[in-house]
Amino acid sequence: MILYALTIFTSAFLLFLVQPIMAKQILPWFGGSAAVWTTCLVFFQFLLLFGYAYSDWTTRRMKARHQAMLHIALLVASLLALPILADPGWKPSGDEEPAWRILGLLGATIGLPYFLLSTTGPLVQAWFARTFPAGTVYRLFALSNFASLLALISYPFLLEPWITTVKQSQGWSIAYALFVALCIGAALYSLRSQPSSAPAAATLEAINDGPKPKLADYTLWLMFSAMGSFMLLAVTNHITHDVASVPFLWILPLTLYLITFVLCFEGRGWYRRSIFLGPLLIAVGAMAWALHGDRSIHDIKEAVTLFSAGLFVCCMFFHGELANLKPAPRYLTSFYLMVSLGGALGGFFIGFVAPHVFATYYEFGLGLVVTLLLAAFIVRRMPLFVPLLVVGATGFTAYHVYYYIESLSQNTLVMRRSFYGTLRVRDIDSGDAAVRRLMHGVIMHGEQYLSPKRRAEPTTYYGPSSGIGLTIKELSAKPMRVAVVGLGTGTLATYGRTGDVYRFYELNSQVIDIARSQFTFLNDSRATIETVLGDARLNLEREAPQNFDVIAIDAFSSDSIPVHLLTREAMAVYLKHLKPDGVLAFHVTNRFLRLAPVVKAIADEYQLKSALVVDEAEESDLAKTDWVLVTRNGRILERKEIASVTTPIDSIRGLAVWTDDYNNLFRILK
């Protein structure tokens, strides 16, 4: 039994460990967007589905010996894919759909090894059931989820802060080779327990007989697993996009999701419908109530606690009912196939369907209502007051979800959604100070005064006393070429004069459309305005030297930190395009991360001068900002208007220079 348990544990650990390893490799190529992680999850869910389908088909259709030999051959062939390093040829050019390119990249890089890892759970459990007919086979499923949970927690705390990306991939590849040896050993050992000519399913049927699942069972397996996956991603999107842009917050929902699988399939009855039904109704109703208009919870700790606890209760319900419906071991591969299909469908809806159907994250509210409809179906044969209570809770939830959706459209001029998240344009009425504001989730990406007299004024992070405002003023003696990484509303174009060129690099085409149609900064500027679609660093790498006087790196305002813009290699790209007396201005305002020391460390590496300009903006409508100015010409930073407002950059002990192969967000947490 130890061989089977070790094989399953190793496969599940590697299965979840490879997800952040691959995501971190390709994250810089797609703008550092959090949607890269969601797309990776969808890919892995579908490959898991294919793996479970393979396990089910080979168990039912092939003789045990033939099944084992086929699997051994595939395991050996998969070693040719090692090490798992993404080919730079997959880097996007700027105008293609990111999601499909990510799927193709992952398939080419990790496809066969991940497919075989995904087959291990149901396949080895089937081998175990044949070898140890008296064993508790479903405990191995709990073990696999525990290993997945361990991998998930280990990566950000034990691996990412200390090991470079390349070494992570190499280490994973070595561990995968060990897994191949274990799995081959398990396959060969399983053949000893039965005649080599016996069909795998026939042997399993003889020793683990039980009632055949009905169509209703298959449907419920599919629904419960789909809703678990659906709510996992819906809650993750909501708390990271609409509640708080906090680094690493995405780990919490996935951890809770895996814990519920472990508890429900561990075999000791952690889930009981009579105990969890009440908390389910309360949790779902509370989450819907918290979404509704002025009742939205604004305290981050309270909101994250509520939605995380709600997800845990929902997943205990989904996975507990799923565990109650598990069939006899002879049908376990079919059971796992439906579970993986449901998980893939739930993830596909959130990752691919919802962004093209919904203007914002409506699916979260929809999931709350569907959860209670499922509960109503499950309790339909219980005493009458129970179904009535569930129906009442469903009506309460639907009412608040409806008004939540209505509130999103109030005073909203534009609401769009894409791979990169949701954008909303709203008018904020404050008399003479009325503004039009662009929001990306909870992050403001710029605003403009509605009054014609004030609409040319720079706002938010770009006032005359900000680091970037002072820089442009100091270098404005002659016509300038200015590059801006991150368009937002295009506020910096207000500084443009006749003869100047302002070149904006923007990842999201919808931002460019909104900046031109809903704001006038770009259209009213006297400078020549250029916009370049696609990841800024990739475009700058491809372009000939642009001889910019100023390069403003303005893309660090949320948790989805585009780390690839803050590395040694990125600095080399910027310097290629910067004039000898030019200035790099890094916008490092952030509630959670200390980014200024990161910039200083890279500047020191290149023997450049750096200074931090902190603008408190206490007596104006402007936002408090932190800008780090970097230049080859230290005399620029010594000029009175800049030198008088600079602040020393406190170093962080042990902080190493970030590279494309290494960074450590934990080290710079505030």
C-alpha positions in Angstrom: 0.0 0.0 0.0 2.9 2.4 0.7 4.0 2.3 -3.0 0.5 3.3 -4.1 0.2 6.0 -1.5 3.6 7.4 -2.3 2.9 7.4 -6.0 -0.4 9.3 -5.6 1.1 11.7 -3.1 4.0 12.5 -5.4 1.8 12.9 -8.5 -0.6 15.2 -6.7 2.2 17.3 -5.2 3.8 17.8 -8.6 0.5 18.3 -10.3 -0.2 21.5 -8.2 3.4 22.6 -7.9 3.9 22.8 -11.7 1.0 25.3 -12.0 2.7 28.2 -10.2 6.0 27.3 -11.7 4.6 27.5 -15.3 2.5 30.6 -14.5 5.5 32.5 -13.2 7.5 31.6 -16.3 4.9 33.0 -18.7 3.4 35.8 -16.5 5.9 38.4 -17.8 5.0 37.6 -21.4 1.3 38.6 -20.8 1.7 41.8 -18.9 1.7 40.3 -15.4 -2.1 40.0 -15.5 -3.9 37.9 -12.8 -5.9 36.4 -15.6 -2.9 34.4 -16.6 -3.4 32.3 -13.4 -7.1 31.8 -14.2 -6.3 30.7 -17.7 -3.6 28.3 -16.4 -6.2 26.8 -14.0 -8.6 26.2 -16.8 -5.9 24.5 -18.9 -5.0 22.2 -16.0 -8.6 21.4 -15.3 -9.2 20.3 -18.9 -6.0 18.3 -19.0 -7.1 16.7 -15.7 -10.4 15.8 -17.5 -8.5 14.2 -20.3 -6.4 12.3 -17.9 -9.5 11.0 -16.0 -11.1 10.0 -19.3 -8.0 8.0 -20.3 -8.0 6.3 -16.9 -11.7 5.4 -17.2 -11.4 4.2 -20.8 -8.3 2.0 -20.3 -9.7 0.5 -17.1 -13.0 -0.5 -18.7 -11.8 -1.4 -22.2 -8.2 -2.8 -21.9 -6.8 -5.9 -20.3 -4.8 -5.1 -17.1 -1.4 -6.0 -18.7 -2.1 -4.0 -21.8 -3.2 -1.0 -19.7 0.0 -1.2 -17.6 2.3 -1.5 -20.6 0.6 1.4 -22.4 0.9 3.6 -19.4 4.6 2.6 -18.9 5.4 3.5 -22.5 3.7 6.9 -22.1 5.5 7.6 -18.9 8.9 6.9 -20.5 8.0 9.0 -23.6 7.0 11.9 -21.3 10.6 12.2 -20.1 11.5 13.7 -23.5 9.5 16.8 -22.5 11.9 17.6 -19.7 13.0 20.1 -18.5 9.8 22.2 -18.5 11.0 25.5 -19.8 8.7 27.7 -21.9 9.9 28.4 -25.4 10.3 32.2 -26.0 8.8 31.7 -29.4 5.4 31.8 -27.7 5.8 35.4 -26.6 2.8 37.4 -28.0 3.2 40.1 -30.6 0.5 42.3 -29.0 -2.8 41.9 -30.9 -3.6 38.2 -30.4 -6.0 36.7 -27.9 -3.9 36.0 -24.8 -5.9 33.1 -23.5 -5.6 30.9 -26.5 -1.9 31.6 -26.8 -1.4 30.6 -23.2 -3.2 27.3 -23.8 -1.1 26.5 -26.8 2.1 27.4 -24.9 1.2 25.2 -21.9 0.2 22.3 -24.1 3.6 22.4 -25.9 5.6 22.8 -22.7 4.0 20.6 -20.1 1.2 18.8 -21.9 2.2 15.1 -21.8 3.8 15.1 -18.3 0.8 16.9 -16.8 -1.6 14.6 -18.6 0.1 11.6 -17.1 0.2 13.1 -13.6 -3.5 13.8 -14.0 -4.2 10.1 -14.7 -2.5 8.9 -11.6 -5.2 9.5 -9.0 -8.0 7.3 -10.5 -5.7 4.9 -12.2 -3.5 4.0 -9.2 -6.7 3.9 -7.0 -8.1 1.3 -9.5 -4.8 -0.7 -9.2 -5.0 -0.4 -5.4 -8.6 -1.6 -5.4 -7.6 -4.7 -7.3 -4.6 -5.4 -5.1 -6.2 -4.6 -1.7 -10.0 -5.2 -2.1 -10.5 -4.6 1.6 -8.8 -1.2 1.6 -10.5 2.2 1.8 -9.7 3.4 -1.7 -11.4 6.8 -1.4 -8.9 7.8 1.4 -6.3 7.9 -1.4 -8.4 10.7 -3.0 -8.2 12.6 0.3 -4.4 12.0 0.3 -4.0 13.4 -3.2 -5.9 16.6 -2.2 -3.7 16.9 0.9 -0.6 16.7 -1.3 -2.1 19.3 -3.6 -2.7 21.6 -0.7 0.8 21.1 0.6 2.3 22.0 -2.8 0.1 25.1 -3.0 1.2 26.4 0.3 4.9 25.4 -0.1 5.5 27.3 -3.4 5.0 30.9 -2.3 6.6 30.4 1.2 9.4 27.8 0.7 10.3 27.8 -3.0 9.6 31.1 -4.8 11.5 33.4 -2.3 14.7 31.3 -2.5 14.9 29.5 -5.8 15.2 30.9 -9.3 12.6 30.1 -11.9 15.0 28.0 -14.0 16.1 25.9 -10.9 12.4 25.5 -10.0 11.8 23.9 -13.4 14.9 21.8 -13.2 14.0 20.6 -9.7 10.5 19.8 -10.7 11.8 17.8 -13.7 14.0 15.7 -11.5 11.1 15.0 -9.1 8.9 14.1 -12.1 11.5 11.5 -13.2 11.2 10.0 -9.7 7.5 9.9 -10.0 7.8 8.0 -13.3 9.9 5.4 -11.5 7.3 5.1 -8.7 4.4 4.9 -11.2 6.1 2.2 -13.2 6.7 0.2 -10.0 3.0 0.5 -9.0 1.9 -0.6 -12.5 4.1 -3.7 -12.4 3.2 -4.5 -8.8 -0.5 -4.3 -9.6 -0.1 -7.1 -12.3 0.9 -9.5 -9.6 -2.5 -9.6 -8.0 -4.4 -10.9 -11.0 -4.1 -13.0 -14.2 -2.3 -11.0 -16.9 -5.1 -11.6 -19.4 -7.9 -10.4 -17.2 -9.6 -7.1 -18.2 -8.9 -4.4 -15.7 -12.5 -3.5 -15.2 -13.6 -7.2 -14.8 -11.1 -7.8 -12.0 -12.2 -4.6 -10.3 -15.9 -5.6 -10.7 -15.3 -9.0 -9.2 -13.9 -7.7 -5.9 -15.7 -4.3 -5.6 -19.2 -4.9 -6.7 -22.0 -2.4 -6.0 -25.1 -0.8 -7.4 -24.7 0.7 -10.8 -25.0 4.6 -10.8 -28.1 6.0 -12.4 -28.3 9.0 -14.8 -29.3 11.2 -11.8 -26.1 10.2 -10.0 -24.0 11.2 -13.0 -25.8 14.5 -13.3 -25.3 15.3 -9.6 -21.7 14.3 -9.7 -21.3 16.8 -12.6 -23.3 19.6 -10.9 -21.6 19.5 -7.5 -18.1 19.3 -8.9 -18.8 22.1 -11.5 -20.3 24.4 -8.8 -17.3 23.8 -6.5 -14.9 24.9 -9.3 -17.3 27.7 -10.4 -17.5 29.2 -6.9 -13.8 28.9 -6.3 -12.9 31.1 -9.3 -15.9 33.4 -8.8 -15.0 34.2 -5.2 -11.3 34.5 -6.2 -12.2 37.1 -8.9 -14.5 39.0 -6.5 -12.1 39.3 -3.6 -9.0 40.1 -5.6 -10.7 42.4 -8.1 -13.6 44.1 -6.3 -12.6 43.8 -2.6 -8.8 44.2 -2.3 -5.9 44.1 -4.6 -3.7 42.3 -2.0 -0.7 40.3 -3.1 -1.1 36.5 -2.7 -4.8 36.8 -1.8 -5.6 34.3 -4.5 -4.0 31.5 -2.4 -6.6 31.6 0.3 -9.7 30.5 -1.8 -7.8 27.7 -3.5 -6.5 26.5 -0.1 -10.0 26.4 1.4 -11.3 24.6 -1.7 -8.7 21.8 -1.4 -9.3 21.5 2.4 -12.9 20.8 1.8 -12.0 17.9 -0.6 -9.6 16.5 2.0 -12.3 16.7 4.8 -15.1 15.3 2.7 -13.3 12.3 1.2 -11.1 11.5 4.2 -13.8 9.0 5.4 -14.6 10.2 8.9 -17.8 12.0 8.3 -16.7 15.6 8.5 -19.7 16.6 6.4 -23.2 16.1 7.6 -26.1 17.7 5.7 -28.1 18.4 8.9 -25.1 20.4 10.3 -24.0 22.3 7.2 -27.4 23.2 5.7 -28.1 26.1 8.2 -24.6 27.7 7.8 -25.0 27.3 4.0 -28.2 29.4 4.0 -26.7 32.0 6.3 -23.4 32.2 4.4 -24.9 32.5 1.0 -27.5 35.1 2.1 -24.8 37.1 3.9 -22.6 37.2 0.8 -25.5 38.4 -1.3 -26.5 41.0 1.3 -22.9 42.3 1.4 -22.9 42.9 -2.3 -26.1 45.0 -2.2 -25.6 48.8 -2.8 -24.6 50.8 0.3 -24.4 47.7 2.4 -21.2 46.6 0.7 -18.5 45.8 3.2 -15.6 48.2 2.8 -13.3 46.9 5.5 -10.9 44.5 3.8 -10.5 42.2 6.7 -14.3 41.8 7.2 -15.0 41.3 3.5 -12.2 38.8 2.9 -13.3 36.9 6.1 -16.9 36.8 5.0 -16.4 35.7 1.4 -13.7 33.1 2.4 -15.9 31.6 5.1 -18.8 31.6 2.6 -16.7 29.8 0.0 -15.6 27.2 2.6 -19.2 26.4 3.6 -20.3 26.3 0.0 -17.5 23.9 -1.0 -18.2 21.7 2.1 -21.7 21.4 0.8 -20.7 20.7 -2.8 -17.9 18.2 -1.9 -19.8 16.7 1.0 -22.8 15.8 -1.1 -20.4 14.6 -3.8 -18.7 12.3 -1.3 -22.1 11.0 -0.1 -22.8 10.0 -3.7 -19.6 8.2 -4.4 -20.1 4.8 -6.0 -18.6 1.4 -5.4 -14.9 1.2 -6.3 -15.6 -0.6 -9.5 -17.1 2.7 -10.8 -14.5 5.0 -9.3 -12.9 5.9 -12.7 -16.3 7.0 -14.1 -16.9 8.9 -10.9 -13.6 10.8 -11.2 -14.3 11.4 -14.8 -17.5 13.2 -14.1 -15.9 15.1 -11.2 -13.1 16.3 -13.5 -15.6 17.2 -16.2 -17.6 19.2 -13.8 -14.5 21.0 -12.6 -13.4 21.8 -16.1 -16.8 23.1 -17.1 -17.0 25.3 -14.0 -13.5 26.7 -14.7 -14.2 27.1 -18.5 -17.4 29.2 -17.8 -15.5 31.5 -15.5 -12.3 31.7 -17.5 -13.7 31.9 -21.1 -17.5 32.2 -21.3 -18.1 34.9 -18.6 -15.6 37.4 -19.9 -17.3 37.4 -23.3 -20.9 37.3 -22.0 -20.9 39.5 -18.9 -19.7 43.1 -18.7 -18.4 42.6 -15.2 -18.2 39.8 -12.6 -22.0 38.9 -12.6 -21.2 35.3 -12.3 -20.5 35.5 -8.6 -24.1 36.5 -7.8 -25.4 33.9 -10.3 -23.4 31.2 -8.5 -24.9 32.1 -5.1 -28.4 31.7 -6.5 -27.6 28.4 -8.2 -26.0 27.1 -5.0 -29.3 27.5 -3.1 -31.3 26.0 -6.0 -29.1 22.9 -5.7 -29.7 22.8 -2.0 -33.4 23.1 -2.6 -33.3 20.1 -4.9 -31.3 18.1 -2.4 -33.7 18.7 0.6 -36.9 18.3 -1.4 -37.8 15.1 0.4 -37.0 16.4 3.9 -39.8 17.7 6.2 -41.7 20.5 4.5 -40.4 23.3 6.6 -36.8 22.6 5.4 -37.5 23.0 1.6 -39.6 26.1 2.4 -36.7 27.6 4.4 -34.3 27.0 1.5 -36.7 28.5 -1.0 -37.0 31.6 1.3 -33.3 31.9 1.5 -33.1 31.6 -2.3 -35.5 34.4 -2.8 -33.6 36.6 -0.3 -30.4 35.9 -2.2 -31.8 36.5 -5.6 -33.3 39.8 -4.5 -30.0 41.2 -3.3 -28.1 39.8 -6.3 -30.5 41.5 -8.6 -30.0 44.9 -6.9 -26.3 44.4 -6.8 -26.3 44.0 -10.6 -28.5 47.1 -10.9 -26.2 49.1 -8.7 -23.2 48.4 -10.9 -24.9 50.1 -13.9 -26.0 53.2 -12.0 -24.1 56.3 -13.1 -21.9 54.1 -15.2 -21.1 55.4 -18.7 -19.0 52.4 -19.9 -18.5 48.9 -18.4 -16.3 46.5 -20.3 -14.6 43.2 -19.6 -11.7 41.4 -21.2 -8.9 39.0 -20.4 -7.3 41.7 -18.3 -10.4 42.4 -16.0 -13.2 44.8 -15.9 -13.2 48.6 -16.7 -15.9 51.0 -15.5 -16.2 54.7 -16.3 -18.4 56.7 -13.9 -19.1 60.4 -13.3 -18.7 61.5 -9.7 -20.8 64.6 -9.1 -19.0 67.0 -6.7 -20.1 70.4 -8.1 -17.1 72.3 -9.7 -14.9 69.4 -8.7 -17.1 66.8 -10.6 -14.9 64.2 -12.3 -15.1 61.3 -14.7 -13.2 58.3 -13.3 -11.8 55.1 -14.8 -11.8 52.1 -12.5 -10.1 48.7 -12.9 -11.7 46.7 -10.1 -10.9 48.6 -7.0 -8.0 50.5 -8.5 -8.5 54.0 -10.0 -6.6 54.4 -13.3 -7.2 58.1 -13.7 -9.9 60.8 -13.7 -10.7 64.0 -15.4 -12.6 67.1 -14.4 -15.9 67.5 -16.2 -15.7 71.3 -16.2 -14.4 72.6 -19.5 -12.2 75.1 -17.6 -10.5 72.3 -15.6 -10.4 69.4 -17.9 -6.8 70.1 -19.0 -5.6 69.9 -15.4 -3.4 66.9 -14.5 -5.1 64.8 -11.8 -4.6 61.9 -9.4 -1.0 60.6 -9.6 0.3 63.1 -12.1 0.1 66.6 -10.5 2.8 69.2 -11.0 4.3 68.4 -7.6 4.5 64.7 -8.3 7.8 63.1 -9.3 6.8 62.8 -12.9 5.4 66.3 -13.0 8.6 67.7 -11.7 10.7 65.7 -14.1 8.8 66.9 -17.2 9.1 70.5 -16.0 12.8 70.2 -15.4 13.4 68.8 -18.9 11.0 71.0 -20.8 13.5 73.5 -22.2 13.3 71.9 -25.6 10.8 69.6 -27.4 10.6 66.2 -25.6 10.0 62.6 -26.4 8.2 60.9 -23.6 7.3 57.2 -23.2 4.6 56.1 -20.8 4.1 52.5 -19.9 0.5 52.2 -18.9 -2.1 54.5 -20.6 -4.9 54.8 -18.1 -6.9 57.9 -19.1 -3.8 59.4 -20.7 -3.5 62.2 -18.1 0.2 62.8 -18.8 -0.7 64.0 -22.3 -1.8 67.3 -20.6 1.9 68.2 -20.3 2.5 67.8 -24.0 3.4 70.9 -26.0 3.7 71.5 -29.7 6.7 69.6 -31.0 6.6 67.0 -28.1 5.9 63.3 -28.8 4.1 61.3 -26.1 4.2 57.5 -26.9 1.9 55.4 -24.7 2.4 51.6 -24.4 -0.8 49.9 -23.3 -1.6 46.2 -22.9 -5.4 46.4 -23.1 -7.0 47.6 -26.3 -10.2 48.5 -24.4 -8.2 51.0 -22.3 -7.1 52.8 -25.5 -10.7 52.9 -26.8 -12.0 54.3 -23.5 -9.2 56.9 -23.2 -10.0 58.3 -26.6 -13.8 58.1 -26.4 -14.6 58.9 -22.7 -11.7 61.3 -21.8 -10.1 64.2 -23.7 -6.5 64.2 -22.5 -5.2 62.5 -25.6 -7.4 64.4 -28.1 -6.8 67.8 -26.5 -3.0 67.5 -26.1 -0.8 69.7 -28.3 1.8 67.0 -28.5 1.9 64.3 -31.1 0.2 61.3 -29.4 1.2 57.7 -30.3 -0.3 54.5 -28.8 1.4 51.1 -29.0 -0.8 48.0 -28.2 0.8 45.1 -26.4 3.2 44.5 -23.5 5.5 47.5 -23.2 8.7 45.6 -22.5 8.2 43.2 -25.4 7.5 46.1 -27.7 10.5 48.0 -26.5 12.7 45.0 -27.0 11.7 44.8 -30.6 11.8 48.5 -31.4 14.9 50.5 -32.6 16.2 53.0 -30.0 13.6 55.7 -29.5 15.8 58.4 -27.8 13.3 59.3 -25.1 13.9 62.2 -22.7 11.6 60.6 -20.2 10.3 57.1 -19.7 7.5 56.8 -17.2 6.9 53.3 -15.9 3.4 53.5 -14.5 2.0 49.9 -14.0 2.5 49.1 -10.4 -0.8 50.2 -8.7 -2.4 46.8 -7.9 -1.6 43.3 -6.7 -0.9 42.1 -10.2 2.6 43.5 -10.2 4.2 43.2 -13.6 7.5 42.1 -12.1 9.2 41.8 -15.5 9.2 45.6 -15.6 11.3 45.8 -12.5 14.3 43.5 -13.4 17.9 43.9 -14.3 17.1 42.9 -17.9 14.2 45.4 -18.1 16.5 48.2 -17.1 18.8 47.3 -19.9 15.9 47.7 -22.3 14.9 51.1 -20.9 18.5 52.4 -21.1 18.6 51.4 -24.8 15.8 53.8 -25.5 16.8 56.6 -23.0 18.9 59.6 -23.9 22.1 60.1 -21.9 20.6 62.9 -20.0 17.1 61.3 -19.8 15.2 60.2 -16.7 13.4 57.0 -15.9 10.4 57.7 -13.6 9.0 54.7 -11.8 5.5 55.1 -10.2 5.8 52.9 -7.1 2.8 54.1 -5.1 1.5 50.9 -3.5 -0.4 50.1 -0.2 1.1 46.7 0.3 4.6 46.6 -1.3 7.8 48.6 -0.9 8.9 48.9 -4.5 11.3 51.9 -4.2 14.1 49.7 -2.8 13.7 47.3 -5.7 14.2 50.1 -8.2 17.2 51.5 -6.3 18.9 48.1 -6.2 18.6 47.8 -10.0 19.8 51.4 -10.4 22.8 50.7 -8.2 23.6 47.7 -10.3 23.9 49.9 -13.4 25.7 52.7 -11.4 22.8 55.0 -12.0 21.6 57.8 -9.7 18.2 57.4 -8.0 15.9 59.5 -5.8 12.4 59.0 -4.3 9.9 61.9 -4.6 7.0 61.6 -2.2 4.1 63.9 -2.9 1.7 64.0 0.1 -0.7 66.3 -1.9 -2.4 67.3 1.3 -3.9 70.6 0.1 -5.2 69.5 -3.3 -7.5 67.0 -5.0 -4.4 65.1 -6.1 -3.5 61.6 -4.8 -0.5 60.9 -2.6 2.2 59.5 -4.9 5.7 57.9 -4.7 7.9 58.2 -7.8 11.5 57.0 -8.0 13.6 58.9 -10.5 16.6 57.2 -12.1 19.1 58.8 -14.4 22.7 58.6 -15.6 23.0 62.4 -15.0 23.0 63.0 -11.3 22.9 66.8 -11.8 19.3 66.5 -12.8 18.4 65.2 -9.3 20.4 67.9 -7.7 18.2 70.7 -9.2 16.5 72.7 -6.5 12.9 71.8 -7.2 13.6 68.0 -7.2 16.3 67.9 -4.5 14.1 69.8 -2.1 11.4 67.1 -2.1 13.4 63.9 -2.4 13.4 61.3 0.4 16.1 58.7 1.1 15.2 55.2 0.0 15.4 52.8 2.9 17.1 49.6 2.0 15.7 46.2 2.7 18.1 43.8 4.3 18.9 40.8 2.2 17.0 42.2 -0.9 18.7 40.9 -4.0 18.6 42.5 -7.4 15.5 41.2 -9.2 16.1 39.5 -12.5 13.8 37.8 -15.1 14.7 34.5 -13.3 14.3 35.7 -9.7 12.1 38.0 -7.5 10.7 37.9 -4.0 7.5 39.7 -3.3 7.4 38.5 0.3 10.7 40.4 1.0 9.1 43.7 0.1 5.7 43.4 1.9 4.9 46.3 4.1 
